[in-house]
Amino acid sequence: MGCWANIVRHLEGVEIDGVTFKSCLRSKLGIGDKIMFWKDIWVGAVPLQDRWPVLFRSDLKKNDNVRDRFTSEGDIAVLNTDWVMDLTSVEGISEAHDAGMLLHQIKFSGNKDAWVWEPDKNGVFSVAAVKKWLRGGRLTHGISAMKWEKWLPIKVNFFVWRLRLDRIPTRSALLRRNISMPSCVCPLCETGIETAQHLLLAECIFAAEVWSRVHRWCRIVPNYNNSILDLLNLKDVSLNSKWEQKLIRGVFMITCWVLWKERNNKVFNSSKPRVVEVVASVKAFSFFWFKHRTRFKDVVWND
């Protein structure tokens, strides 16, 4: 099964605030060759297989498209009568009557079949629209969405995304997964237990000195946050413009990424980390990416 088939299969089971993914996607009837008669929403509010379960169970052509179910008589499309119906029960008779009422004046536009995304006011279906819907559900349930900074490389954004989910392989995280470790001590300060919060916030003495110098370079008052989320949301940081917020947030994300790189360098290469070199790397990466990945090409280095 391909990538997109797996994605669609997963989304079909997603439900946010009682609204399913499938109910958000409505078919707009054109010539009817791309819309499944029973399984897509093209008339009414639900798929016809859910509206008429008795008829669906007894039908022999469950995968027909809409066009296959109708014959044209002038401008009117007439429902074919060669499908198998169970009319021996009250439910079957009721559903057959409802089908006759609903489908007796179906008209084909002659255009290509189209899809309408109900949550979007313009009805436009796109990957961005689906992502917005999924994020909206997470926000409703109190989980804030990850804000990716476009002026940073994907590797930094991806690392911070994993950091927010507590999915980086710190020593304490590896122990929770029953992976044997010789020590749980933070490799940078060699005092506290290595968790993501300890390693990348002010709990680590080494990280605390790095953050102090980064704050001083950014000309903002040092603020030692209680959580990664507070750090990335710039809690208690007063900034004037949108681009100031994006810049400072990006610098903080780079700082987390550089600290993690320095940690790995010591663990795997036995390096001797120095605060001044870590801060220099933060400044260099920040300047280079901001200058070359934003519209501010004229920015100059001023340490």
URWOQUI-V16055 format. One record per residue. N is the residue number from 0. RES is the residue in three letters. D_CENTER is the distance of its C-alpha to the mean C-alpha in Angstrom with 2 decimals. Layout:
# URWOQUI-V16055
N&RES&D_CENTER  N&RES&D_CENTER
This chain:
# URWOQUI-V16055
0&MET&21.64  1&GLY&19.52  2&CYS&15.88  3&TRP&15.09  4&ALA&17.29  5&ASN&15.41  6&ILE&12.04  7&VAL&14.10  8&ARG&15.97  9&HIS&13.06  10&LEU&11.73  11&GLU&15.39  12&GLY&15.51  13&VAL&12.70  14&GLU&14.46  15&ILE&13.58  16&ASP&16.79  17&GLY&18.89  18&VAL&17.26  19&THR&16.23  20&PHE&14.00  21&LYS&17.31  22&SER&19.10  23&CYS&16.84  24&LEU&17.92  25&ARG&21.65  26&SER&24.06  27&LYS&26.53  28&LEU&29.75  29&GLY&31.46  30&ILE&33.70  31&GLY&31.90  32&ASP&31.60  33&LYS&27.80  34&ILE&27.31  35&MET&28.12  36&PHE&30.80  37&TRP&29.89  38&LYS&26.18  39&ASP&24.54  40&ILE&24.69  41&TRP&27.24  42&VAL&29.86  43&GLY&29.59  44&ALA&26.55  45&VAL&25.89  46&PRO&26.50  47&LEU&30.26  48&GLN&30.11  49&ASP&29.07  50&ARG&31.58  51&TRP&34.45  52&PRO&33.97  53&VAL&37.71  54&LEU&37.93  55&PHE&34.86  56&ARG&36.32  57&SER&39.63  58&ASP&38.38  59&LEU&38.97  60&LYS&36.60  61&LYS&33.19  62&ASN&31.32  63&ASP&33.29  64&ASN&31.73  65&VAL&32.95  66&ARG&35.56  67&ASP&37.22  68&ARG&37.94  69&PHE&39.90  70&THR&43.05  71&SER&43.98  72&GLU&47.07  73&GLY&47.42  74&ASP&44.43  75&ILE&43.51  76&ALA&41.49  77&VAL&43.17  78&LEU&41.49  79&ASN&42.95  80&THR&45.14  81&ASP&45.11  82&TRP&42.24  83&VAL&43.18  84&MET&43.07  85&ASP&44.12  86&LEU&46.40  87&THR&48.18  88&SER&46.15  89&VAL&45.64  90&GLU&41.87  91&GLY&42.42  92&ILE&44.88  93&SER&42.67  94&GLU&39.66  95&ALA&41.93  96&HIS&43.27  97&ASP&39.80  98&ALA&38.82  99&GLY&42.01  100&MET&41.35  101&LEU&37.71  102&LEU&38.20  103&HIS&41.71  104&GLN&40.82  105&ILE&37.70  106&LYS&37.79  107&PHE&36.14  108&SER&35.37  109&GLY&36.07  110&ASN&32.87  111&LYS&30.00  112&ASP&27.71  113&ALA&24.54  114&TRP&21.33  115&VAL&20.45  116&TRP&17.10  117&GLU&18.55  118&PRO&16.08  119&ASP&16.74  120&LYS&20.27  121&ASN&21.19  122&GLY&19.94  123&VAL&18.15  124&PHE&15.65  125&SER&13.15  126&VAL&9.80  127&ALA&9.17  128&ALA&10.61  129&VAL&8.55  130&LYS&5.22  131&LYS&7.81  132&TRP&9.13  133&LEU&6.49  134&ARG&6.29  135&GLY&10.00  136&GLY&10.58  137&ARG&9.53  138&LEU&11.66  139&THR&14.36  140&HIS&14.71  141&GLY&15.25  142&ILE&12.25  143&SER&11.47  144&ALA&8.23  145&MET&8.57  146&LYS&10.59  147&TRP&10.99  148&GLU&14.64  149&LYS&15.45  150&TRP&18.97  151&LEU&18.15  152&PRO&17.84  153&ILE&14.72  154&LYS&16.58  155&VAL&16.83  156&ASN&13.26  157&PHE&12.28  158&PHE&15.19  159&VAL&14.37  160&TRP&10.84  161&ARG&12.91  162&LEU&15.57  163&ARG&13.71  164&LEU&12.98  165&ASP&16.67  166&ARG&16.19  167&ILE&18.72  168&PRO&22.01  169&THR&24.45  170&ARG&27.76  171&SER&27.19  172&ALA&23.86  173&LEU&25.76  174&LEU&28.53  175&ARG&26.26  176&ARG&25.47  177&ASN&29.26  178&ILE&29.55  179&SER&32.95  180&MET&33.14  181&PRO&36.45  182&SER&35.35  183&CYS&32.60  184&VAL&33.91  185&CYS&31.87  186&PRO&33.07  187&LEU&33.08  188&CYS&35.22  189&GLU&36.62  190&THR&36.99  191&GLY&34.00  192&ILE&31.70  193&GLU&28.77  194&THR&25.52  195&ALA&22.53  196&GLN&23.76  197&HIS&27.33  198&LEU&26.70  199&LEU&24.58  200&LEU&26.11  201&ALA&29.75  202&GLU&30.73  203&CYS&31.57  204&ILE&34.71  205&PHE&33.77  206&ALA&30.28  207&ALA&31.95  208&GLU&34.35  209&VAL&31.65  210&TRP&29.74  211&SER&33.08  212&ARG&33.86  213&VAL&30.43  214&HIS&30.77  215&ARG&34.30  216&TRP&33.29  217&CYS&30.73  218&ARG&33.54  219&ILE&31.76  220&VAL&33.10  221&PRO&31.93  222&ASN&29.67  223&TYR&29.06  224&ASN&25.94  225&ASN&25.68  226&SER&22.05  227&ILE&19.37  228&LEU&17.41  229&ASP&20.63  230&LEU&21.08  231&LEU&17.79  232&ASN&18.23  233&LEU&21.76  234&LYS&23.49  235&ASP&27.15  236&VAL&26.87  237&SER&28.56  238&LEU&27.60  239&ASN&28.81  240&SER&26.59  241&LYS&22.94  242&TRP&23.62  243&GLU&25.35  244&GLN&22.30  245&LYS&20.11  246&LEU&22.98  247&ILE&23.64  248&ARG&20.06  249&GLY&19.88  250&VAL&23.23  251&PHE&22.13  252&MET&19.16  253&ILE&21.74  254&THR&24.15  255&CYS&21.94  256&TRP&21.37  257&VAL&25.13  258&LEU&26.19  259&TRP&24.26  260&LYS&25.89  261&GLU&29.23  262&ARG&28.85  263&ASN&28.24  264&ASN&31.14  265&LYS&33.44  266&VAL&32.40  267&PHE&32.70  268&ASN&35.22  269&SER&37.24  270&SER&36.90  271&LYS&38.23  272&PRO&35.57  273&ARG&36.90  274&VAL&35.30  275&VAL&36.69  276&GLU&35.13  277&VAL&31.63  278&VAL&31.91  279&ALA&33.29  280&SER&30.31  281&VAL&27.92  282&LYS&30.08  283&ALA&30.42  284&PHE&26.73  285&SER&25.93  286&PHE&28.78  287&PHE&28.21  288&TRP&24.50  289&PHE&25.05  290&LYS&28.11  291&HIS&26.80  292&ARG&23.15  293&THR&23.85  294&ARG&26.55  295&PHE&28.75  296&LYS&30.80  297&ASP&33.94  298&VAL&32.82  299&VAL&35.45  300&TRP&35.62  301&ASN&37.28  302&ASP&37.24
